[in-house]
């Protein structure tokens, strides 16, 4: 099974500006790159065109409330450190059902499962990705450029209250980060899916302190 490359992209992008990252954060990035090796991890820019729904039409406030709570709870959990929140603990706390199997892998660096609660911002189901080295993320796949951009903008707006300060723009309309009071980092990204075509992915990643 191949994992979506959402967190790998987010982490690679974050690495452009985080030269002083701790060994823990560097290990998280390395683990995710290994889990998704073989994919192109360069975000690509699009024009946002498409025939998708308008941004505000299905911006369900309950969904964004759930997503905000999930982000805050995950950031607090990861702030305790990898030893306090190992992979098994993260899976038990965050997954709605057991992760997908990884044939032939006894101890995968990353697993994928449905999150609890289910979250579908502007109608797109988010899948949970959990890493062994203190990295958690939500990804929506098979998006148009417009929907991926809408998700990025709505996430920035709705999650701003979770940040200790303003969002840091790494690449406009593609990659943003912010620190949360617990010491964790939230990363928002959009990028073209692997394999060509014009389908996009959206990712919300949470990194433990580092």
Order of alpha helices (4+ residues) and beta strands (2+ residues): alpha-alpha-alpha-alpha-beta-beta-beta-alpha-beta-beta-beta-beta
